[in-house]
Amino acid sequence: MFVVIRFRVGEEAQPEFVARLQTAVEVLSRQKGFVAARTGRNADDPELLALSMEWENIGSYRRALSPYEVKLAAVPLLSEAIDEPTAYDSLDPVPLP
């Protein structure tokens, strides 16, 4: 399963925000079931940032949010996300022509 979390961050605030985002990803990456993460800035809207993560399953992701160090480093940052659904189940690959 994968998670897509979007943030609206003014360009002047992005250096500090990105540092916090990197810390959150580092802490989350140590949790059981973590597969990968990637961060990015929208090509058309430079104030729109995204965090994409892959987890073994939804339970792994939800349990990863519980440890104390995650609550300190990641949860405050994640609470600043745009309010929208974030967790997705992967679809079977679509065959390409």
HELIX and SHEET records of a PDB file:
HELIX    1   1 GLU A   11  ALA A   13  5                                   3    
HELIX    2   2 GLN A   14  SER A   29  1                                  16    
HELIX    3   3 ILE A   58  ALA A   64  1                                   7    
HELIX    4   4 TYR A   68  ALA A   73  1                                   6    
HELIX    5   5 VAL A   75  LEU A   78  1                                   4    
SHEET    1   A 4 PHE A  34  ARG A  41  0                                        
SHEET    2   A 4 LEU A  48  TRP A  55 -1                                        
SHEET    3   A 4 PHE A   2  ARG A   8 -1                                        
SHEET    4   A 4 ALA A  87  TYR A  88 -1                                        
END                                                                             
